[in-house]
Amino acid sequence: MKPLTLAEVQALPAVIPLLLAARALGLSRNTAYRLVQRDEFPCRVIKVGDTYRVPTIELLVLIGADKENVHSTFGSNA
């Protein structure tokens, strides 16, 4: 599966499923879940019931989106 572009990540909702975040980082499903289990996923992961979610703003910061782009995407409180 092809990784997401910066523009595609910026268009995502505020919180996304773990596997979509993994795709943006070019990680496989197995690697993503292994990193979560080891508490080593490179972004904060939120467990909601039996699913995992990742805040998109943290993904943007991780992949190096400049602060101006992050603020314009998510508002000035980012």
Residue, then its C-alpha position, 0 to 999 in steps of 0.5 A: m500500500k502506498p504511503l500518504t502524502l503530506a496533503e493527504v495527511q493534512a486532510l484527515p480528521a483530528v483522530i485516525p485509526l492506527l492502520l491509517a497512521a501506519r500507512a502514512l508512515g509506510l509501516s505494515r499492519n504487523t509492525a504497527y501493532r507490534l510497536v503499539q504492544r511495545d509502547e514504541f509507536p512513534c506517535r501517541v496512541i489512544k486506545v478506545g475500547d478494542t481499537y487504537r487511534v492516533p491524533t493526526i496533529e501528532l502524526l503531522v509533527l512527526i513527519g515534519a510538517d512545519k508549524e504554520n501548516v499544522h496551525s492552519t490545518f488544526g487551528s491556533n491551539a495546536 
